Amino acid sequence: MDNVEFLEGCEGVSVLGQVFIGRELLDAWKVKGIRYLSTRTIGYNHIDVKYAGKIGIRVSHASYDTNGVADPDALIEGIESEKIGALGLDVLEREEGIIHVDHRIDIISNQKMAYLRQFRNVTMTPHMAFYTEEAVKSMVETGILGLLDMQQNEKGKLEVV
């Protein structure tokens, strides 16, 4: 709510996903004239998309090239067969709700991730590539392109609501 005042005269806002965007914030944005919301994340469970749609705020999310995410089955096969001598991973499929969450006393729900982590020659980092210049540039670009796509088209390519 601290930044709502800066939205005066804007039609869209791009967010990263660190805070839940619920009714109170969406209502405040609507009053300021926001019509488009683009999240720079693949998931959008941090946004009350039903309510956003109900009040006329269109929502889009980021995409990723599926060729850019490692195939966990191929990685497991490579490690077990020793065709892969060592493996460093930053991103793996179906990691939502796992990365940046304390799981010291939980069971990790992604079995392939848990299996890969047990090998001595596998290192997994918690989205450290997220902080690279290339990743930040891509996220910002994706957010802006999502806003422009919704503004220029009846239905955006990555539009959720």
DRENPA-3360 file (N, C-alpha, C; in nm, 2 decimals, always signed):
BEGIN
1 = MDNVEFLE = +0.08/-0.12/+0.00/+0.00/+0.00/+0.00/+0.09/+0.13/+0.00 ~ +0.21/+0.11/+0.04/+0.30/+0.23/+0.05/+0.32/+0.30/-0.09 ~ +0.32/+0.22/-0.20/+0.35/+0.28/-0.33/+0.23/+0.32/-0.41 ~ +0.11/+0.30/-0.36/-0.01/+0.33/-0.44/-0.01/+0.47/-0.49 ~ +0.04/+0.56/-0.41/+0.04/+0.70/-0.46/+0.12/+0.73/-0.59 ~ +0.22/+0.64/-0.61/+0.30/+0.66/-0.73/+0.23/+0.61/-0.86 ~ +0.11/+0.55/-0.85/+0.04/+0.49/-0.96/-0.05/+0.59/-1.03 ~ -0.07/+0.71/-0.97/-0.15/+0.81/-1.03/-0.12/+0.83/-1.18;
9 = GCEGVSVL = -0.22/+0.82/-1.27/-0.19/+0.84/-1.41/-0.14/+0.72/-1.48 ~ -0.12/+0.61/-1.42/-0.07/+0.49/-1.48/-0.19/+0.39/-1.51 ~ -0.17/+0.31/-1.62/-0.27/+0.21/-1.66/-0.23/+0.07/-1.61 ~ -0.10/+0.05/-1.59/-0.06/-0.08/-1.56/+0.05/-0.08/-1.45 ~ +0.07/-0.20/-1.39/+0.17/-0.21/-1.29/+0.24/-0.35/-1.31 ~ +0.37/-0.36/-1.29/+0.44/-0.49/-1.30/+0.50/-0.52/-1.16 ~ +0.47/-0.64/-1.12/+0.52/-0.68/-0.98/+0.61/-0.80/-0.99 ~ +0.68/-0.83/-0.88/+0.77/-0.94/-0.88/+0.71/-1.06/-0.81;
17 = GQVFIGRE = +0.62/-1.05/-0.72/+0.57/-1.16/-0.65/+0.61/-1.19/-0.51 ~ +0.67/-1.08/-0.44/+0.71/-1.10/-0.31/+0.60/-1.08/-0.21 ~ +0.49/-1.02/-0.25/+0.38/-0.99/-0.16/+0.25/-1.04/-0.22 ~ +0.16/-1.08/-0.14/+0.03/-1.12/-0.19/-0.05/-1.00/-0.23 ~ -0.11/-1.00/-0.34/-0.19/-0.89/-0.40/-0.33/-0.93/-0.39 ~ -0.40/-0.88/-0.28/-0.53/-0.92/-0.25/-0.63/-0.80/-0.28 ~ -0.75/-0.82/-0.23/-0.86/-0.72/-0.25/-0.82/-0.58/-0.22 ~ -0.77/-0.56/-0.10/-0.74/-0.42/-0.06/-0.64/-0.35/-0.16;
25 = LLDAWKVK = -0.54/-0.42/-0.19/-0.44/-0.36/-0.29/-0.50/-0.34/-0.43 ~ -0.57/-0.44/-0.47/-0.64/-0.43/-0.60/-0.74/-0.32/-0.61 ~ -0.82/-0.31/-0.50/-0.91/-0.20/-0.50/-0.84/-0.06/-0.50 ~ -0.73/-0.05/-0.43/-0.66/+0.08/-0.43/-0.60/+0.11/-0.57 ~ -0.55/+0.00/-0.63/-0.50/+0.02/-0.77/-0.61/+0.06/-0.86 ~ -0.72/+0.00/-0.85/-0.84/+0.03/-0.94/-0.88/+0.17/-0.93 ~ -0.88/+0.22/-0.81/-0.92/+0.36/-0.78/-0.82/+0.46/-0.85 ~ -0.69/+0.42/-0.86/-0.59/+0.50/-0.92/-0.59/+0.48/-1.08;
33 = GIRYLSTR = -0.67/+0.39/-1.13/-0.68/+0.38/-1.27/-0.61/+0.26/-1.33 ~ -0.56/+0.17/-1.25/-0.49/+0.05/-1.30/-0.58/-0.04/-1.37 ~ -0.55/-0.08/-1.49/-0.63/-0.17/-1.57/-0.55/-0.30/-1.60 ~ -0.42/-0.30/-1.59/-0.34/-0.41/-1.63/-0.24/-0.44/-1.51 ~ -0.22/-0.57/-1.48/-0.12/-0.61/-1.38/-0.04/-0.73/-1.45 ~ +0.09/-0.71/-1.45/+0.18/-0.81/-1.50/+0.27/-0.85/-1.39 ~ +0.27/-0.98/-1.37/+0.37/-1.03/-1.27/+0.49/-1.09/-1.35 ~ +0.61/-1.06/-1.29/+0.73/-1.11/-1.36/+0.77/-1.25/-1.31;
41 = TIGYNHID = +0.67/-1.32/-1.27/+0.69/-1.46/-1.22/+0.61/-1.55/-1.31 ~ +0.65/-1.68/-1.31/+0.57/-1.78/-1.39/+0.44/-1.81/-1.31 ~ +0.45/-1.83/-1.18/+0.33/-1.86/-1.11/+0.26/-1.72/-1.08 ~ +0.13/-1.73/-1.04/+0.06/-1.61/-1.01/-0.03/-1.64/-0.89 ~ +0.00/-1.73/-0.81/-0.07/-1.76/-0.69/-0.06/-1.65/-0.58 ~ +0.02/-1.55/-0.60/+0.04/-1.44/-0.51/-0.06/-1.33/-0.55 ~ -0.15/-1.35/-0.64/-0.25/-1.25/-0.68/-0.39/-1.31/-0.67 ~ -0.48/-1.24/-0.62/-0.62/-1.28/-0.62/-0.67/-1.26/-0.76;
49 = VKYAGKIG = -0.65/-1.35/-0.85/-0.68/-1.33/-0.99/-0.83/-1.32/-1.01 ~ -0.91/-1.40/-0.93/-1.06/-1.40/-0.95/-1.11/-1.26/-0.92 ~ -1.06/-1.20/-0.81/-1.11/-1.07/-0.77/-1.06/-0.96/-0.87 ~ -0.94/-0.98/-0.92/-0.88/-0.88/-1.01/-0.97/-0.88/-1.14 ~ -1.01/-1.00/-1.18/-1.10/-1.01/-1.30/-1.24/-0.95/-1.27 ~ -1.28/-0.97/-1.15/-1.42/-0.92/-1.11/-1.42/-0.77/-1.12 ~ -1.31/-0.70/-1.08/-1.31/-0.56/-1.08/-1.25/-0.50/-1.21 ~ -1.22/-0.58/-1.31/-1.18/-0.54/-1.44/-1.03/-0.51/-1.45;
57 = IRVSHASY = -0.95/-0.57/-1.37/-0.80/-0.56/-1.38/-0.76/-0.69/-1.45 ~ -0.69/-0.67/-1.57/-0.64/-0.79/-1.64/-0.51/-0.83/-1.59 ~ -0.48/-0.96/-1.58/-0.36/-1.01/-1.52/-0.28/-1.10/-1.62 ~ -0.15/-1.08/-1.63/-0.07/-1.17/-1.71/+0.05/-1.21/-1.63 ~ +0.11/-1.32/-1.67/+0.23/-1.37/-1.60/+0.34/-1.39/-1.69 ~ +0.46/-1.43/-1.64/+0.58/-1.45/-1.72/+0.58/-1.59/-1.78 ~ +0.66/-1.61/-1.88/+0.67/-1.74/-1.94/+0.82/-1.78/-1.94 ~ +0.84/-1.90/-1.97/+0.98/-1.94/-1.98/+0.99/-2.05/-2.10;
65 = DTNGVADP = +1.11/-2.05/-2.15/+1.13/-2.15/-2.26/+1.15/-2.29/-2.19 ~ +1.06/-2.38/-2.23/+1.07/-2.51/-2.16/+1.20/-2.58/-2.20 ~ +1.27/-2.54/-2.30/+1.40/-2.60/-2.33/+1.51/-2.54/-2.24 ~ +1.48/-2.44/-2.16/+1.57/-2.38/-2.07/+1.57/-2.44/-1.93 ~ +1.47/-2.53/-1.91/+1.46/-2.60/-1.78/+1.51/-2.74/-1.79 ~ +1.60/-2.79/-1.71/+1.65/-2.92/-1.72/+1.55/-3.03/-1.70 ~ +1.56/-3.14/-1.77/+1.47/-3.26/-1.76/+1.53/-3.34/-1.65 ~ +1.45/-3.35/-1.53/+1.51/-3.42/-1.42/+1.53/-3.57/-1.44;
73 = DALIEGIE = +1.45/-3.63/-1.53/+1.47/-3.77/-1.56/+1.61/-3.80/-1.63 ~ +1.64/-3.71/-1.72/+1.76/-3.72/-1.80/+1.88/-3.69/-1.70 ~ +1.87/-3.60/-1.61/+1.97/-3.57/-1.52/+2.00/-3.68/-1.42 ~ +1.89/-3.74/-1.38/+1.91/-3.86/-1.29/+1.98/-3.97/-1.36 ~ +1.93/-4.00/-1.48/+2.00/-4.10/-1.56/+2.15/-4.07/-1.58 ~ +2.18/-3.95/-1.61/+2.32/-3.91/-1.64/+2.40/-3.92/-1.51 ~ +2.35/-3.89/-1.40/+2.43/-3.90/-1.27/+2.45/-4.05/-1.24 ~ +2.34/-4.12/-1.25/+2.35/-4.27/-1.21/+2.44/-4.34/-1.30;
81 = SEKIGALG = +2.44/-4.31/-1.43/+2.53/-4.38/-1.53/+2.67/-4.32/-1.53 ~ +2.69/-4.21/-1.45/+2.82/-4.15/-1.45/+2.86/-4.08/-1.58 ~ +2.76/-4.05/-1.66/+2.79/-3.97/-1.78/+2.80/-3.83/-1.75 ~ +2.73/-3.79/-1.64/+2.75/-3.66/-1.58/+2.83/-3.67/-1.45 ~ +2.95/-3.61/-1.46/+3.04/-3.62/-1.34/+3.01/-3.54/-1.23 ~ +2.95/-3.42/-1.25/+2.91/-3.33/-1.15/+2.80/-3.24/-1.21 ~ +2.71/-3.20/-1.12/+2.59/-3.12/-1.17/+2.56/-3.01/-1.07 ~ +2.54/-2.89/-1.13/+2.50/-2.77/-1.05/+2.37/-2.72/-1.11;
89 = LDVLEREE = +2.27/-2.71/-1.03/+2.14/-2.67/-1.07/+2.09/-2.54/-0.99 ~ +2.02/-2.46/-1.06/+1.96/-2.34/-1.00/+1.81/-2.35/-1.01 ~ +1.75/-2.42/-1.11/+1.61/-2.43/-1.14/+1.58/-2.57/-1.18 ~ +1.46/-2.62/-1.13/+1.42/-2.75/-1.17/+1.27/-2.74/-1.18 ~ +1.21/-2.83/-1.27/+1.06/-2.83/-1.28/+0.99/-2.86/-1.15 ~ +0.87/-2.80/-1.14/+0.78/-2.82/-1.03/+0.85/-2.79/-0.89 ~ +0.91/-2.67/-0.88/+0.98/-2.63/-0.76/+0.90/-2.53/-0.68 ~ +0.78/-2.50/-0.73/+0.70/-2.40/-0.67/+0.67/-2.45/-0.52;
97 = GIIHVDHR = +0.67/-2.36/-0.43/+0.65/-2.39/-0.29/+0.76/-2.46/-0.22 ~ +0.87/-2.48/-0.29/+0.99/-2.55/-0.23/+1.10/-2.45/-0.21 ~ +1.14/-2.37/-0.31/+1.25/-2.28/-0.30/+1.20/-2.16/-0.22 ~ +1.29/-2.10/-0.14/+1.27/-1.99/-0.05/+1.17/-2.02/+0.06 ~ +1.15/-2.15/+0.10/+1.06/-2.19/+0.20/+1.14/-2.28/+0.30 ~ +1.13/-2.26/+0.42/+1.20/-2.34/+0.52/+1.14/-2.48/+0.53 ~ +1.22/-2.58/+0.49/+1.18/-2.72/+0.49/+1.26/-2.81/+0.58 ~ +1.32/-2.75/+0.68/+1.41/-2.83/+0.77/+1.33/-2.94/+0.83;
105 = IDIISNQK = +1.20/-2.93/+0.86/+1.13/-3.04/+0.92/+1.02/-3.10/+0.83 ~ +1.02/-3.06/+0.71/+0.92/-3.11/+0.61/+0.98/-3.21/+0.52 ~ +0.90/-3.28/+0.45/+0.94/-3.37/+0.34/+0.92/-3.29/+0.21 ~ +1.02/-3.28/+0.13/+1.02/-3.21/+0.00/+0.92/-3.28/-0.09 ~ +0.82/-3.21/-0.14/+0.72/-3.28/-0.22/+0.76/-3.31/-0.36 ~ +0.87/-3.26/-0.41/+0.92/-3.29/-0.54/+1.02/-3.41/-0.53 ~ +0.98/-3.53/-0.56/+1.06/-3.65/-0.54/+1.19/-3.65/-0.62 ~ +1.18/-3.60/-0.74/+1.30/-3.60/-0.83/+1.41/-3.50/-0.77;
113 = MAYLRQFR = +1.36/-3.39/-0.72/+1.45/-3.29/-0.66/+1.52/-3.35/-0.54 ~ +1.44/-3.41/-0.45/+1.49/-3.47/-0.33/+1.59/-3.58/-0.37 ~ +1.56/-3.66/-0.47/+1.65/-3.77/-0.51/+1.78/-3.71/-0.56 ~ +1.78/-3.61/-0.65/+1.90/-3.55/-0.70/+1.99/-3.49/-0.59 ~ +1.92/-3.43/-0.49/+2.00/-3.36/-0.39/+2.08/-3.46/-0.30 ~ +2.05/-3.59/-0.30/+2.12/-3.68/-0.22/+2.26/-3.72/-0.28 ~ +2.28/-3.69/-0.40/+2.41/-3.73/-0.46/+2.52/-3.63/-0.42 ~ +2.64/-3.68/-0.38/+2.75/-3.59/-0.34/+2.80/-3.50/-0.45;
121 = NVTMTPHM = +2.78/-3.54/-0.58/+2.83/-3.46/-0.69/+2.72/-3.37/-0.75 ~ +2.62/-3.34/-0.67/+2.51/-3.25/-0.72/+2.50/-3.14/-0.62 ~ +2.50/-3.02/-0.68/+2.48/-2.89/-0.60/+2.36/-2.82/-0.65 ~ +2.27/-2.79/-0.56/+2.15/-2.71/-0.60/+2.15/-2.58/-0.52 ~ +2.13/-2.47/-0.60/+2.13/-2.34/-0.54/+1.98/-2.29/-0.54 ~ +1.94/-2.21/-0.45/+1.80/-2.16/-0.44/+1.78/-2.03/-0.53 ~ +1.78/-2.05/-0.66/+1.76/-1.95/-0.75/+1.86/-1.83/-0.74 ~ +1.98/-1.86/-0.73/+2.08/-1.76/-0.73/+2.09/-1.69/-0.87;
129 = AFYTEEAV = +2.07/-1.76/-0.97/+2.07/-1.70/-1.11/+1.96/-1.59/-1.12 ~ +1.87/-1.60/-1.03/+1.76/-1.50/-1.03/+1.82/-1.36/-1.02 ~ +1.94/-1.35/-0.95/+2.00/-1.22/-0.93/+2.10/-1.17/-1.03 ~ +2.11/-1.25/-1.14/+2.21/-1.21/-1.24/+2.15/-1.09/-1.32 ~ +2.24/-1.02/-1.39/+2.20/-0.91/-1.47/+2.10/-0.96/-1.58 ~ +2.13/-1.07/-1.64/+2.05/-1.12/-1.75/+1.91/-1.16/-1.70 ~ +1.90/-1.22/-1.58/+1.77/-1.26/-1.53/+1.69/-1.14/-1.49 ~ +1.75/-1.04/-1.43/+1.67/-0.92/-1.40/+1.62/-0.85/-1.52;
137 = KSMVETGI = +1.71/-0.84/-1.62/+1.67/-0.77/-1.75/+1.55/-0.85/-1.81 ~ +1.56/-0.98/-1.81/+1.46/-1.06/-1.87/+1.32/-1.05/-1.79 ~ +1.33/-1.04/-1.66/+1.21/-1.02/-1.58/+1.14/-0.89/-1.61 ~ +1.22/-0.78/-1.61/+1.17/-0.65/-1.63/+1.11/-0.64/-1.77 ~ +1.18/-0.70/-1.87/+1.13/-0.70/-2.01/+1.00/-0.78/-2.02 ~ +0.99/-0.89/-1.96/+0.87/-0.97/-1.96/+0.76/-0.90/-1.90 ~ +0.78/-0.83/-1.79/+0.67/-0.75/-1.72/+0.62/-0.64/-1.81 ~ +0.71/-0.57/-1.88/+0.67/-0.46/-1.96/+0.60/-0.51/-2.09;
145 = LGLLDMQQ = +0.65/-0.62/-2.15/+0.59/-0.68/-2.26/+0.45/-0.73/-2.23 ~ +0.43/-0.79/-2.11/+0.30/-0.84/-2.07/+0.20/-0.72/-2.06 ~ +0.24/-0.61/-2.01/+0.15/-0.49/-2.00/+0.12/-0.44/-2.14 ~ +0.21/-0.43/-2.22/+0.19/-0.38/-2.36/+0.10/-0.48/-2.44 ~ +0.12/-0.61/-2.42/+0.04/-0.71/-2.49/-0.11/-0.70/-2.45 ~ -0.13/-0.68/-2.32/-0.27/-0.66/-2.28/-0.33/-0.53/-2.32 ~ -0.25/-0.43/-2.33/-0.30/-0.30/-2.37/-0.34/-0.30/-2.52 ~ -0.26/-0.37/-2.60/-0.28/-0.37/-2.74/-0.37/-0.48/-2.80;
153 = NEKGKLEV = -0.40/-0.58/-2.72/-0.48/-0.69/-2.77/-0.60/-0.72/-2.68 ~ -0.70/-0.78/-2.74/-0.82/-0.81/-2.66/-0.79/-0.92/-2.56 ~ -0.70/-1.01/-2.59/-0.65/-1.11/-2.50/-0.50/-1.13/-2.51 ~ -0.43/-1.10/-2.40/-0.29/-1.12/-2.40/-0.24/-1.26/-2.41 ~ -0.12/-1.29/-2.47/-0.07/-1.42/-2.49/-0.06/-1.49/-2.35 ~ -0.02/-1.42/-2.25/+0.00/-1.48/-2.12/-0.10/-1.43/-2.02 ~ -0.21/-1.39/-2.06/-0.31/-1.33/-1.97/-0.38/-1.44/-1.90 ~ -0.40/-1.42/-1.77/-0.47/-1.52/-1.68/-0.61/-1.48/-1.67;
161 = V = -0.64/-1.35/-1.65/-0.78/-1.30/-1.63/-0.79/-1.18/-1.72;
% end
